[in-house]
Amino acid sequence: MEGSSSDIISHLPADVKEKILMCLPMEDAVRTSILSKKWRYSWERLPQLVFDNDFCRKARTATKNELLMAMYQVLLHHRGPIVKFKLSLFALKSCFEIDHLIHFVSNDDIQELSLLIQRGQAYKLPSSFFSCLQLKHLELRFCTFNPPPRFGGFSMLLSLEFQDVAITSKVLSTLISSCPRLEKLKLGSCKIFSFSNLEISAPKLTSLVFDGKFRSLSFKNTPKLARISLLLYEMFPSQRYEGEDLSNWVTLFSGLPALEFLGVDYGCLELISAGGVPERLPNTLSNLKILELNFISFQRMFEVSSIFCLIRSSPQLEKLKIGVLVDEIEHVNNVANFIAVEGWLADISFNQLKEVEMREVWGTRAELEFIKLLLGKSPALEKIVIGTNELFGHEALKFLHEVMRFRRLSPLAEVYYSNPEEDLDEDYFDLDEDPDEI
């Protein structure tokens, strides 16, 4: 009928209008009130309030008072429960007025809370925050977490993410253990618990990302923990920790029966290797499928020993990813000789290994010996990807020529070369040609 299409938007079902509004920045959601009488109050019943840099057009340049007044206006007109609340405004410094916002949402059965402070001093969480006992997802950035004595944790919490949060290791350990439903845990650059003991007891935890510093980390009750990523990004001389309680190969990897993905970096390996590297772990990582090692130097004996230890302890390993770091602390030939001898012993095997990725390769003899080992002892290998930003022209061709001459145990194994800064034409590469004459 003529003119009927002009008012279709007014007759949309309530759930459809809600989905549309939740996809819009808050300022635009409020402006939908002018569409028609049936849209006038729709935004006021939104179950989520998101105050981020898309909240309003002046969000990045507005003063603190302007931002606070804009948010207070939204809260003043809001009706109904608030299930999700997010505050992440670059222009808003940490201030006590945020307490009012937290108090407002704490009166509802808030289930998802993201409080990402980006400027000023660390925000001290108010007492009202600790009454949000229906929380299922919590994300905090640049806050101080100091709960009252009677706080019993968040019994409904499924995911927890702390970034630059000031908290003691004792409080954090207690918090984790008092969240029995916790499935995902992410800790990044948290301040106070650096170099302190941290115990993780979480029976339903499946994923852990730890990007920061620790002195001792242990897993006490984590039967479902399948993914672990530990990144320290820092070198830890072992003599700094003499007489201290440190994580080691035994304490760190015990109690992880379900582990499928493990990611560690150079700093983590140095810390746990302070007391030496065992040939293999006392507890086999029988479900580990993917091993990712970052900033690994093939010029350091303990790092290569660490790789061998993890491989020996992971009989089901299918994918190996290594990011290479080059330094001059040890002579690379010593490590190359070690790989050439130790790696070919009978108890080093890659029976299930299908894919290998090595990034930032420099073409050292130790790296070549390791690639040779992988190709020669991996019966199921399908591909090995070698990435580098440092080998060009003649050097790259010499390196690839050497790799292509290695014996391959798997008839399916293919070698791929990747350099984002240079494309090698395959016509220029001839296995029958002497690389010294290229």
Secondary structure, DSSP 4 states (H G I P E B T S, - for coil): -TTGGGGGGGG--HHHHHHHHHTS-HHHHHHGGGT-GGGTTTGGG-SEEEESTTSSTTTTT--HHHHHHHHHHHHHH--S---EEEE--TT----TTHHHHHHHHHTTT--EEEEE--SSSPEEPPGGGGG-TT-SEEEEESEE----TT----TT--EEEEES-B--HHHHHHHHHT-TT--EEEEES-STTTTSEEEEE-TT--EEEEES--SEEEEEE-TT--EEEEE--S---GGGGTTS----HHHHHTT-TT--EEEEEHHHHHHHTTT---SS-SS--TT--EEEEEEE-TT-HHHHHHHHHHHHT-TT--EEEEEE---SSS-HHHHHHHHHHHTTSTT---TT--EEEEES----HHHHHHHHHHHHS-TT--EEEEE-SS--HHHHHHHHHHHHTS--SSTT-EEEEE-TT----GGG--TTS-GGG-
